[in-house]
């Protein structure tokens, strides 16, 4: 028996009845809180109302970048993802390529934050705020992605390709092999000593302490490529110049460009030509032996020769030039060839052998080159003696010695042969003009002397080869610019700064300002007249990073963006017809003009239809921003339709829209729609001070189905159309289910108002084994109320404060132990309640004689979805709770609850005998306070088959409120146990 009862306790699920729900709420004082929850209605996928992106935090608990790559710090990732959302790095790359988009993306951010309940003024969004939000908010990235895709700024392939490799730094570090050690201080001051390494996951934007936003256009190396081979940005492009964007007061592209500063160019400069001698794995640049040798090659001791003889005799032999400069010829003896050219030596051999061999022809070639020793001294990396090929030039010798040091000259390398100066080698001839110093070959014992560097100037900014240059014959600015490859097309020749150390040892700054109207010839002449000095640092600033003759078009237009400005340009030159606008533009447009001389922003309104009709002519000025609004932007006119249509919701109100058109826009009527009349609620504003509402009845069926009907009234902004449902429509197809001990169980269709007795009769009545006193009627509406009541009870228990858990009568030493016990009880009760699903049992009281209760209050009206279960007659009474032997005891007629409790072993020490409950088979509860004072106690109650006796657990300590909550929770469990018992 004990095992059987244990099995029942595992299988029975807790439930609750409507009567007990209100009983518990009255105990804990919660009856006034019983409300029907406001559940969100399901919306069709084609609703016109705007909704949050599917990947926003409010719509999804998973984030795209965090689902594919680990979000570290700023939330960016390196790859597109399967959710169709661009990463922060991809959005940043698009914005860098099209800086004009940042104005519109700020508006997207403002709209997104407003949907999230955090309205913000778009003009207050800085670039830094935007980049940080894109990096951290997946929902915003989703909104920006939708905006970019809708306007064609991103292709589908963007979601399949890999983004920039996060393991490669964003900036390409400068070559640190050549430093500026030993150079004059005037050249190194103001030049950055190192380049900052930017985190690859960050947008290339930084914020200075004063809040100024900085944007750097950095060339990113593609994945898998070496940083040194990364493609550099076009320096002629103004966007490739580092600029500083100050925060503009309005979110306008014109102001954004005007609020741009060009800071001093602080790029690191290297010495020109220093990279030439860097060892990049190419060896020592020694001359190879398999190169062709010309006839002017001078023979010397150690050269190996091959003499080919043909004609009267064919012969080939090898000879080496001995220490005396001679070679031995057959039949002719020795001849001296050292110091002769290869051509002269061949003629001498031909002459010597012609006397010995008739018709002999001779060809002399070099088989082995001799090695010569030269000395490379002075300011070179590795001074000393070097054994190199006899074909080597001074350039080869410098390669072998590692090239000049940081203070060695690249303009003067002296080639000595003994005490005689053979020539001076200028490496700039080779570096700038490609002229190799090969006119004089090195001979054995020659010396190459590299002197210290001479005069040097640094040139930075908008030149083709910014570097530190050594001067030789250059005397003026034009010569230095020629060495630097000339100026870029984006250079501003009116802003040339020269930092110079004067003769008194003080640093001065000069500004070579060319006249505004100067021609190229006059500018060149002025630069030729400007003399440069040792230690000058020349900086050429870029031109302004924006166009000064441009207008901007934005808003509800087909082609937003920049347009070139021309003199006497009018608004109709930009907006010619409705084909230049998107569908349904608003009547109002605005021109935001920057008024001289301080370029303050002013708005000029215009009427779009009048401009298109030619009735209004407005002259444009540079930097004007033409903004066209859409009819449904901001506070656009809208109308609502509710009720029996396919897609109820809010719809934009187009011009002349009627109720019939609104119904068609909503997908038409449902079959349940009442076509006789619909409610139309509208409002009007009286005198601009008061809103008056009114309600009219519209014959909606005639309006929709009869074109041209007078019932098809025009709508006004804010109108609400409600289509009613045909009375009783929800009862169509209503059915109930009968299970258990009825003659014909199964589903039965019901008509409106049909009662329980009628359905039971149709089902053939009860079987002989039926026990109608234990019938269980489950109703969906009761289940919802039951579930809500259970959740409120759980909330009450969880939110009870620690102070309320202790009774005032407890001593201080018992507080800790009692509080711990109460916490454990609280967790146990809450877990038990959470695990018990609601059943929705409605208490009924019927018997086998249907005629005896037919037409009485017990004969309840059935509802759609009701399930009636008639159990078999049980032969036991169940005793559960805090008893020694919780079990089912065989039913004995006439015995009371006390008798059954005694046969179950009685109550344990933890049982609360004052609150013993008897739960009838039909779901009614008999408790200490459920009867009148003169009625017998609970233990004296006569029991029937299927009844349950419950001994609840004592609540140790705690306040009265907490004890009531725990008692209510135990009643819920007991009632659910009894309901499950009846169902099974």
Phi, psi and omega in degrees: 000319181296319177297323179296316180294324177297321178296320178297321182295328179286324187274331187282132180256142184287143179217180184212152176252161182296317181298319181289326178303310180292329176297314180293319179298325177291327180294316185264004177073035183248006185298328182286350181264001183289107181225153175281128182293146176274092182274140177290136180280149179287136182248143178289159183292342184260026181295143180282340184294143179290143178226166180291154175300152184297339182256015177285160181300331181283340184255343182211144180267356177249144182249142190297311183291326181283343177278341183246322177227155182286128182274112183245111173077287186258001173076010178272164178221170187258355183223154168295163186227169188287348181277359179077025179245131177292150175277169179298323178295320179293318178297318178299321179295320179295318180294322178294322180288329180228080184300338182292343181287343186296331179294314180290325180292328174297322178293321176299318179296318179297317178296320180296315180294327177294321176296329179280358181087017179234071183298142180215145178286128185297329181290344181269359180275115177274167178299319181296319177299318182295313182296320180294320180293319178297323182288332188253338187249111180293323179299318178294320177299323177296318179295318179294321179298315178301318181295316182292320180291321182296332183256008172077018179277350180220136181265165180297332181294340179298335183273354181252342185272161175274142178276192183297143182290119183290348181278350181257132181295153183293322184262151177267113185295144177290157181288117183266004180293328178250119182251178181256027177295142177083355180276162177298147180300330182295338180276328184268337179294133179084355177263131182299134181282333179209160178257136183289144177265122185263137176299129184294340181272359183260148171293139183288064180225136177229162182234124179281166182300336180272008176087004179284131181271136180240137178237124177246126174271103186253138176282118180268131174288142179285158183301136177084356180257150178288146184298328182290339180259009181292147179289128181271151179290155178291115184285349173283344179282123179300332180290344180278353180273141178293125180231163178240122179262111172286156180288121180275149181289337180230151180277072180236139179296324179297314179290325178299319179287324179287332177273044181243130177250145176253101183287170177298135181286118186243033180289150180285132180257142175247161178288129183295131178089354183291336181284347186296325186259011177288138179279108179253038179081018182259012180078208186258013179060031178289151179287133178279161186268352184260026178267152179293145182245129183281169181291347181271005180294132182270122180283153179208177182297127178106344178292138176259131184242151172240123180252118179257126183238131178211173184114252177291336179213147178249124183201151177218130181214156181253144177217148175244143178287119183280185184294339177269003179081019185246160169230154181257128180251142179293134177069353184242347179088206184259148173224152180268125180238346181299135181089352178266155173286161181299323180292317180292323180294323179294321179294323180292319177295319178301317181292321182290323184275341180294330179284343181258331184233128183284136179055035181280137173244140188233139172227127181247126177233163179272124176264326181212130178277146176281160176256136179243157179249125176237164182238124178248117186227175181096212184272071175240165185294317183227079180294149179151191181266142183224134175265114185228172182293150179291346177273358186291155177245174177303330179294322177295322179295321178293322176301316182297329181271003177086003178083175180293155173283184180295340178251001178281151185277142171258358182256334184229107171235111187271133179254111181253142171236097191072232176265359183270131175279113180287309178191166172256129182262125176252109182292339177296333176299323179280318185288323185261328187239357176075015181271115182275139179278067185253007184293328179239116177279155179282142176244167183300128179092358179293159181233136173248122181245122177257120181274166174298155181296146178270216180297142180224144173227151176250135178232126185230169176098223191269062170239165185285329179228077177295128183188182174259123186247142174266135184262146174231285177261351181291133183233339184233175183296325181297320179295319181294318178296328177294318176298325181279008177087003182091173182271155176284161180294337180266014179278145177257102181288351177274358180225074177249118182254137178233121173264129187222145173264116183285173180294338179274003178086006179258148180274135178232159179237127179248151179233112179271095181263116176278149179301150182300323184260020183286144177272173179297324180292316179292326178294318178297321180294320179294322179289329175290333180276345182272114182277139177260155181233163179299132179091359178296143172240111187258133179230126179250118184282155176280164174289173179299139184281019179214162178274141181266357178231078184209151171235165185234138178237130181213166177101225190272058183233162182284320185236081176286160177129201181275149172224143179291143179262142173228161182298145179059030179284138182244165181297326180290344174287339180262311180252095186270322184204180179293344177291340176277354183245159173284164182302144175055063174286158176285160179291336187258136171228169182215143172250121177263111187250138176266107189277131176288160004269346185266003178058044174283150185274132175226146182256134179239115180281150173211158181262119186299311179301323180293322179294316181292331178278354181083009181276348182225121180246124181235123177282140180262160177229159177304145180073009174295142174245114180267120183240117178253132181262155172271155182300329186254013177283153176052244183269060182284155179291133181221160176223153182243146174228131182230165175097222192272063170233165186293317182230079177294151179158197182256132183232145174299141182262104178280169183296130175073015181294137179248175180296324179294318179295323178295319178296319179293322177298328180276009176095001180089180184285150162281162178295341181271005185288139173273115188268353182291319184201146176227152180271134176237110178260131181219173179218162174216152182257124181259121175058021179067014183235335189223139178259123179248129180254156179209160179228132179234158176255129184244134174282085191291328179296315179292323182296321183275319189269346182240096180303138180080006181292146178292343179286345181277084185276155178282148180266156174241158179305135178089359181294148179235117180256126181241119178263119184281165178259145177299135182301132178079008182298322182292344179274354178293129180078014179292141179211159175233166182236131176250125180237163173091221191272062169241161186295315182234083180289159178138184179282146179224128172289144182234156174255166184300129177083004181290141186254172186298317183299325181294316182291321179296322178295319179295333179275005177086009179077190184274153171279170182296326183275004185289150177232080184299335179297338179255020181299141180240118177251116181258129181231135185299319181297322178293324180295321179296315178296321180296316180295321178295319180295321179296318180295322177295322178294318177299318179297319179298317182292318183290330184265004177291128184289161180297327180295327181284349182279345184253138176279144181297339184280350183285145178280167184295322182290338179270352185299312186296312181295318181294319180296319178297319179296318181294322179296318178297317178298320181297314179298319181296316181295317182295317179298320181293320179293319182295329183277356184258111177286151178287144180257318181084039182283132175252122185290126174231157181228099182229169176221183185290337180273092184298324183295332183289332180244003177295131180084358177269173176303335178291340180275081189283159177278135183274156180236161177305132175088359179297143178233118180251124180244122178256110182281168170284157182292118178285163180239027184213167170237133184263134175243122183223177180096216185274069175234162183288329182221082179291116186199172175266127183249136182303134183292132175238118182303140174086354180274149182260180183296323179298322181295317180291324179295320179297320181286348175268008178096357181079178184279147173281177179293333180273359181278145180258094184292339180287338185245031178297138182242147170241120180254113181292160180297334180274000177104349178290149183245130176249116180232184184297327185253012184274344181245182177279169185292333183272353180281157181296160180291173183298319183292342179268002182290130177287132184259157179239163179305137178090352178290158182232131175256126184238127174252106183288166180275145176291147174259116185274116179072199178084163180280173179296324180296315180294321179295323177295320179295315180296320179296320178296320179296321179292324177296318177303313180297318183292318180294319177298322178298315181294321180294318178295324178297318181293324181289333183259000000 
